[in-house]
Amino acid sequence: MTVHESVLDAIGGTPLLRLQKLGAGVRPRIYAKLEFQNIGGSVKDRAALSMIRAAEEAGLLKPGGTVVEGTSGNTGIGLSLVAAQLGYRSVIFAPAATAAEKIRLLKAFGAEVHLVADFVPRSDPGHLANRAAAFAASTPGAWLALQYDNPANPDAHFVGTGPEIWADTSGSVTHFVASVGTGGTISGTGRFLKQASDGAVQVIAADPEHSRYGGGNGSLKYTEGAGHPLHPASVEDIWPEAFDNALVDKYFSITDRDAIFTARRAAREEGLLIGATGGTALAAALQLAETLDENHTIVVVLPDSGRNYLSTYFDDDWLTSLGFLEPTTPSGTVRSLLTRAPSGVQLLASGLTAAEAAVELYARGLAPGEPAFLVLDRGESFGTVHPREVVAVVTLESLSAVDDAASADTAGLAYSVLGAGLPVPAQAGADGGTGGEIIAVLVDGRIAATLP
């Protein structure tokens, strides 16, 4: 039995597990690196310990100091548990949409948690990173982790994760698959594996379909911790310094649906309870395996546990509310109501005035009262929008009531966000009218331009 002197010694050394059932139909061997077995429950424990130790050595973090970071949860959890062990205060700024389980874990480790808006331009003072930086700058003895740009983040994986994978596969690994958030895991591990194999190991990035890393439009997604969103009002697209994109041999673009339901498959077929970031990487690994043979060995990182997402990815009601699942009694649903609307749901660019929007709607032949959505413009080719990106909801009737055609602010109506399979709300009539309240229909978590 292994004996540790502190919880810090229990970070790293996670096992590899061969995927017997999920990998049964493919020729290469697939091994999962079970990073949720770190003491804090995720791969981010490695980076957290590495960054704090580096800050101590550099004299940036001293006894009685405060650890500060902006994070979607897992890095904050790692930082707060390391801080608790070493006697530091921890203050974490997290997106308001972070899973409730992660927030509770942060508080359980003694972190002071501030929830902030998570979809504003990078230059906005209210941006997650800027809020954390402002707090650190005004707090004596505070140290800002800066996980996205901190070299100690990928270094943790260059000295830990990579050598572990190489040793545990006896150098037989041919493909390494990981999602990209800060880029620390894939960069540090990938760099080691490429050096150890003289460049033979292929590094595969699993990326949410809308993420900028893999060439997406940057809109929001449901996979916490992976991908790179970009607010349309951003002046520039800033990538993390911790991410070495030159190491990536290929990207696999994974939908929210595939990420979530692959994670659910892992629980029900392999007994592995993982989050959707792991589902993203696992979905990519399974797609990759279809192209390889028995001479290849794939190692995929499963970064955290599904225990952090029991109220979301593993909750059927949550999935139904977002249109990922159909209810058991589909009759009389929002889908059945709105599929009768000939125009579906119309998307408008955010730069239009009320008068311009009215002209555009008339040109499209939209009847008064039919719903249209004024959204952050992502380009017509994408066709769907995340509900949290909706600026306002308009109809021809509401636009015609606007006296000042230069302002669209008064054109907004109240609206509801409903999964396509949910029951029709009481105020919605059989003719598609909503009694002054517009229904945003979600299919796989996004407002659809047309219903499938």
VOGU-3710 file (C-alpha; in Angstrom, 3 decimals, decimal comma):
1> mtvhesvlda> 0,000/0,000/0,000  1,274/3,475/-0,919  1,634/5,916/1,981  1,618/9,694/1,377  2,745/12,416/3,750  0,198/14,948/2,427  -2,548/15,297/-0,184  -0,017/16,989/-2,461  1,799/13,663/-2,823  -1,439/12,143/-4,162
11> iggtpllrlq> -1,397/14,390/-7,229  -0,267/12,535/-10,363  0,466/8,889/-10,941  -3,006/8,236/-12,338  -3,710/4,869/-13,999  -4,291/3,901/-17,612  -7,380/1,808/-18,288  -8,051/-0,096/-21,489  -11,517/0,600/-22,884  -12,807/-2,917/-23,458
21> klgagvrpri> -16,415/-2,154/-24,449  -16,212/1,231/-26,135  -13,145/0,014/-27,998  -14,555/-3,393/-28,874  -15,546/-2,487/-32,426  -12,250/-0,909/-33,489  -8,832/-2,374/-34,267  -6,346/-0,220/-32,279  -5,955/-0,390/-28,499  -7,560/2,534/-26,654
31> yaklefqnig> -6,382/3,434/-23,161  -7,918/6,142/-20,977  -5,745/8,223/-18,657  -7,966/8,535/-15,564  -7,117/12,051/-14,428  -10,210/12,277/-12,240  -8,337/10,014/-9,821  -6,150/12,936/-8,785  -6,873/13,918/-5,184  -8,897/16,988/-6,204
41> gsvkdraals> -10,779/15,123/-8,904  -9,251/16,481/-12,104  -6,167/16,865/-14,285  -5,972/20,491/-13,118  -4,524/19,388/-9,773  -1,217/18,872/-11,580  -1,124/22,394/-13,011  -2,334/23,939/-9,746  0,484/22,387/-7,710  3,074/23,184/-10,384
51> miraaeeagl> 2,027/26,838/-10,642  1,948/27,408/-6,882  5,343/25,764/-6,373  6,825/27,861/-9,199  5,367/31,029/-7,663  6,861/30,144/-4,291  10,285/29,528/-5,814  10,115/32,855/-7,652  9,120/34,699/-4,479  5,763/35,716/-5,931
61> lkpggtvveg> 3,742/33,825/-3,308  4,782/34,123/0,313  3,434/32,758/3,610  0,015/34,198/4,371  -0,513/35,120/0,712  -3,644/34,865/-1,414  -4,041/32,643/-4,473  -6,289/34,266/-7,106  -7,558/32,922/-10,432  -10,352/33,177/-12,978
71> tsgntgigls> -11,453/29,660/-13,889  -14,417/27,546/-14,982  -13,939/25,415/-11,884  -11,416/22,594/-12,030  -8,275/24,731/-11,874  -9,876/26,667/-9,045  -10,604/23,450/-7,188  -6,995/22,353/-7,600  -5,656/25,731/-6,510  -7,969/25,906/-3,493
81> lvaaqlgyrs> -7,050/22,439/-2,217  -3,314/23,113/-2,634  -3,764/26,509/-0,990  -5,625/24,908/1,904  -2,799/22,401/2,444  -0,104/25,078/2,294  -1,948/27,684/4,349  -2,872/30,232/1,667  -6,148/32,057/1,164  -7,838/31,307/-2,159
91> vifapaataa> -10,127/33,620/-4,124  -11,699/32,251/-7,298  -13,612/34,110/-10,009  -15,835/31,672/-11,917  -18,335/32,019/-14,787  -21,954/32,284/-13,674  -22,773/29,227/-15,808  -20,296/26,967/-13,966  -21,858/23,710/-12,755  -23,259/24,052/-9,234
101> ekirllkafg> -21,277/21,034/-8,058  -17,996/22,777/-8,874  -18,999/25,915/-6,987  -19,845/23,832/-3,928  -16,497/22,058/-4,153  -14,636/25,364/-4,332  -16,385/26,575/-1,208  -15,815/23,234/0,525  -12,050/23,757/0,137  -12,406/27,212/1,686
111> aevhlvadfv> -12,262/29,297/-1,485  -13,966/32,665/-1,672  -15,994/32,440/-4,896  -17,130/35,337/-7,080  -19,493/34,498/-9,969  -19,129/36,810/-12,942  -20,453/37,212/-16,473  -18,685/34,727/-18,713  -19,524/36,025/-22,184  -18,266/39,569/-22,594
121> prsdpghlan> -15,411/40,856/-24,770  -11,915/40,197/-23,405  -11,369/43,957/-23,118  -14,444/44,442/-20,901  -13,577/45,205/-17,248  -16,212/42,640/-16,267  -14,466/39,832/-18,106  -13,476/36,902/-15,909  -9,730/37,428/-16,369  -9,961/41,177/-15,802
131> raaafaastp> -12,005/40,805/-12,617  -9,454/38,368/-11,207  -6,532/40,584/-12,246  -8,096/43,691/-10,696  -8,689/41,862/-7,415  -5,120/40,548/-7,304  -3,673/43,975/-8,080  -5,598/45,577/-5,214  -4,931/42,855/-2,627  -1,614/42,904/-0,718
141> gawlalqydn> 0,173/39,556/-0,879  -2,015/38,261/-3,706  -0,657/36,133/-6,540  -2,586/35,674/-9,806  -2,140/32,165/-11,245  -2,741/33,124/-14,919  -3,201/29,500/-15,933  -3,696/30,360/-19,613  -0,253/31,934/-19,912  1,691/30,339/-17,058
151> panpdahfvg> 4,534/28,077/-18,322  4,287/26,014/-15,121  0,933/24,746/-16,452  2,278/22,750/-19,449  5,472/21,999/-17,526  3,425/19,961/-15,035  2,483/17,613/-17,866  5,914/17,580/-19,465  7,417/16,234/-16,216  4,407/14,206/-15,077
161> tgpeiwadts> 1,628/13,177/-17,432  3,788/12,587/-20,485  6,417/10,393/-18,776  3,664/8,395/-17,055  1,961/7,601/-20,361  5,248/6,706/-22,035  6,276/4,392/-19,182  2,873/2,756/-18,742  2,583/1,944/-22,469  6,255/0,863/-22,643
171> gsvthfvasv> 6,668/3,429/-25,420  3,976/1,844/-27,590  1,651/4,859/-27,652  1,169/6,124/-31,213  -1,636/8,688/-30,754  -2,340/11,035/-27,869  -5,829/12,578/-27,676  -6,860/15,437/-25,387  -9,246/18,350/-25,364  -7,878/21,895/-25,337
181> gtggtisgtg> -8,854/24,440/-22,681  -5,818/26,356/-21,471  -3,729/24,071/-23,662  -1,511/22,986/-20,788  -2,336/19,267/-20,815  -2,064/18,727/-24,555  1,030/20,932/-24,917  3,106/19,578/-22,043  2,156/15,948/-22,573  2,382/16,201/-26,354
191> rflkqasdga> 5,788/17,840/-26,214  7,188/15,054/-24,041  5,685/12,256/-26,117  6,972/13,732/-29,369  10,458/14,094/-27,921  10,448/10,583/-26,435  9,264/9,044/-29,731  11,451/11,157/-32,050  8,295/12,765/-33,404  6,406/9,543/-34,089
201> vqviaadpeh> 3,537/10,116/-31,638  0,608/11,990/-33,201  -1,053/14,646/-31,038  -4,804/14,903/-31,609  -6,853/17,856/-30,342  -10,510/17,199/-29,526  -12,387/20,495/-29,776  -16,022/21,616/-29,364  -17,444/22,331/-32,809  -17,793/26,107/-32,295
211> srygggngsl> -14,373/26,565/-30,663  -11,926/28,911/-32,353  -9,047/26,472/-31,848  -10,365/24,103/-34,493  -11,698/26,839/-36,779  -15,196/27,341/-35,318  -17,072/30,629/-35,090  -16,396/31,073/-31,362  -19,972/30,920/-30,087  -20,828/29,456/-26,709
221> kytegaghpl> -20,992/25,723/-25,987  -22,108/23,393/-23,214  -18,809/21,588/-22,674  -17,224/23,190/-19,604  -13,459/23,480/-19,623  -12,803/22,782/-23,307  -12,634/24,985/-26,360  -12,104/28,656/-27,025  -15,183/30,903/-27,382  -14,917/34,430/-28,748
231> hpasvediwp> -17,344/37,275/-28,191  -18,221/38,946/-31,522  -17,295/42,355/-30,103  -13,772/41,220/-29,261  -11,058/43,347/-30,837  -8,658/40,415/-31,202  -8,625/36,657/-30,736  -6,103/36,003/-27,953  -4,942/32,406/-27,595  -3,300/31,089/-24,415
241> eafdnalvdk> 0,486/31,190/-24,252  0,295/27,810/-22,490  -1,034/26,256/-25,712  1,516/25,257/-28,347  -0,677/24,786/-31,406  2,335/23,690/-33,464  2,299/20,376/-31,579  -1,190/19,477/-32,819  -1,221/17,121/-35,793  -4,996/17,054/-36,258
251> yfsitdrdai> -8,213/18,514/-34,840  -11,455/16,617/-34,361  -14,521/18,844/-34,085  -17,023/17,378/-31,613  -20,610/18,543/-31,131  -22,098/19,153/-27,697  -24,417/16,224/-28,347  -21,585/13,817/-29,119  -19,563/15,020/-26,126  -22,426/14,650/-23,668
261> ftarraaree> -23,744/11,334/-24,908  -20,278/9,807/-25,228  -19,711/10,702/-21,578  -23,007/9,023/-20,705  -21,983/5,946/-22,711  -18,710/5,765/-20,772  -20,656/5,602/-17,509  -23,146/2,993/-18,688  -20,818/0,796/-20,742  -17,422/1,124/-19,009
271> glligatggt> -18,427/2,248/-15,518  -16,446/5,475/-16,017  -18,231/8,576/-14,719  -16,663/11,451/-16,648  -17,527/14,986/-17,681  -18,315/16,271/-21,158  -14,731/17,446/-21,675  -13,713/13,810/-21,329  -16,658/12,949/-23,572  -15,243/15,329/-26,179
281> alaaalqlae> -11,826/13,660/-26,076  -13,307/10,170/-25,998  -15,580/10,876/-28,982  -12,538/12,079/-30,927  -10,543/8,995/-29,896  -13,326/6,692/-31,116  -13,526/8,526/-34,449  -9,760/8,359/-34,778  -9,751/4,633/-34,002  -11,946/3,985/-37,045
291> tldenhtivv> -9,025/5,078/-39,242  -6,282/3,006/-37,539  -5,361/-0,670/-37,179  -4,064/-3,077/-34,538  -0,550/-1,638/-34,818  -1,665/1,567/-33,101  -2,213/2,503/-29,471  -4,366/5,493/-28,549  -4,176/7,196/-25,152  -7,011/9,611/-24,355
301> vlpdsgrnyl> -7,129/11,927/-21,352  -10,315/11,893/-19,256  -9,769/15,104/-17,282  -12,494/15,106/-14,641  -15,348/13,211/-13,015  -18,996/13,195/-13,945  -19,747/13,806/-10,265  -19,229/17,477/-11,090  -22,108/17,353/-13,583  -24,819/15,189/-12,057
311> styfdddwlt> -27,235/18,134/-12,283  -26,456/18,725/-15,961  -25,040/16,118/-18,364  -26,421/13,193/-16,348  -29,791/14,756/-15,569  -32,468/13,787/-18,099  -34,700/16,726/-17,182  -31,844/19,187/-17,818  -31,106/17,584/-21,174  -34,796/17,603/-22,139
321> slgflepttp> -35,099/21,290/-21,208  -32,338/22,064/-23,708  -33,637/19,852/-26,483  -30,969/17,140/-26,214  -33,561/14,546/-25,188  -37,183/14,029/-26,150  -39,765/13,581/-23,366  -41,502/10,252/-22,928  -44,840/11,804/-24,013  -44,048/13,956/-27,076
331> sgtvrslltr> -47,604/14,944/-28,014  -48,520/18,606/-27,587  -44,903/19,743/-27,480  -43,238/22,957/-28,579  -41,791/21,059/-31,538  -45,207/19,899/-32,702  -46,535/23,448/-32,394  -43,769/25,308/-34,200  -43,179/22,823/-36,982  -46,502/24,165/-38,305
341> apsgvqllas> -45,011/27,677/-38,559  -43,923/28,036/-42,207  -41,025/30,392/-41,540  -39,436/28,612/-38,596  -37,275/30,829/-36,402  -35,669/33,792/-38,142  -32,215/35,101/-37,154  -31,267/38,754/-37,544  -27,896/40,479/-37,294  -27,288/42,534/-34,155
351> gltaaeaave> -26,210/45,664/-36,050  -29,648/46,418/-37,509  -31,791/49,324/-36,333  -35,463/48,658/-35,597  -36,439/50,115/-38,988  -33,831/48,016/-40,826  -34,951/44,904/-38,988  -38,565/45,570/-39,976  -37,583/45,958/-43,632  -35,582/42,717/-43,468
361> lyarglapge> -38,477/40,810/-41,903  -40,932/42,119/-44,494  -38,510/41,101/-47,241  -38,421/37,568/-45,849  -42,217/37,406/-45,856  -42,542/37,067/-42,086  -46,116/37,493/-40,876  -46,866/39,804/-37,909  -46,546/37,940/-34,630  -44,187/35,244/-35,930
371> paflvldrge> -41,002/35,060/-33,851  -37,637/36,413/-34,900  -34,455/36,665/-32,866  -32,083/39,606/-32,783  -28,775/37,886/-32,092  -25,041/38,434/-31,945  -24,240/37,928/-35,595  -22,124/34,808/-36,215  -22,677/34,623/-39,958  -25,570/33,031/-41,800
381> sfgtvhprev> -23,708/29,800/-42,525  -23,895/28,684/-38,901  -27,684/28,801/-38,694  -28,012/28,335/-34,924  -27,260/30,414/-31,854  -26,648/29,692/-28,195  -29,565/31,035/-26,105  -27,272/33,120/-23,904  -26,156/35,042/-26,988  -29,638/36,422/-27,678
391> vavvtlesls> -29,708/40,198/-27,278  -33,444/40,751/-27,733  -36,521/39,192/-29,304  -38,518/41,056/-31,924  -41,586/40,669/-34,134  -43,019/42,927/-36,831  -45,687/44,055/-34,355  -43,147/45,052/-31,734  -40,976/46,834/-34,308  -43,888/48,827/-35,696
401> avddaasadt> -44,543/50,167/-32,197  -41,093/51,740/-31,965  -41,247/55,502/-32,426  -37,521/56,028/-32,576  -36,405/53,925/-35,555  -32,756/54,474/-34,638  -33,101/52,473/-31,425  -33,990/48,806/-31,111  -33,856/48,867/-27,317  -37,633/49,212/-26,937
411> aglaysvlga> -38,342/46,485/-29,472  -37,576/43,630/-27,130  -40,251/41,286/-25,842  -40,165/38,827/-23,002  -39,134/35,385/-24,163  -38,809/31,862/-22,864  -36,155/29,288/-23,691  -37,663/25,824/-24,097  -36,498/22,478/-25,378  -38,277/21,430/-28,556
421> glpvpaqaga> -39,705/18,383/-26,815  -41,186/20,176/-23,809  -44,950/20,688/-23,365  -46,446/23,785/-24,964  -46,818/26,550/-22,332  -50,324/27,559/-21,402  -50,101/30,989/-23,059  -49,185/29,552/-26,466  -52,123/29,179/-28,810  -52,703/26,518/-31,425
431> dggtggeiia> -52,022/29,083/-34,155  -48,458/29,597/-32,946  -49,211/32,808/-31,066  -47,657/33,222/-27,654  -49,719/35,918/-26,033  -46,892/38,454/-26,108  -44,175/36,035/-25,020  -41,885/34,545/-27,639  -40,656/30,964/-27,384  -37,049/30,239/-28,252
441> vlvdgriaat> -36,907/26,638/-29,412  -33,795/24,677/-28,490  -32,503/21,699/-30,441  -29,334/20,220/-28,927  -29,061/23,304/-26,750  -29,160/25,868/-29,550  -31,887/28,031/-31,065  -32,520/26,462/-34,437  -33,097/28,457/-37,591  -35,424/25,668/-38,666
451> lp> -36,685/22,672/-36,754  -35,475/19,230/-37,903
//
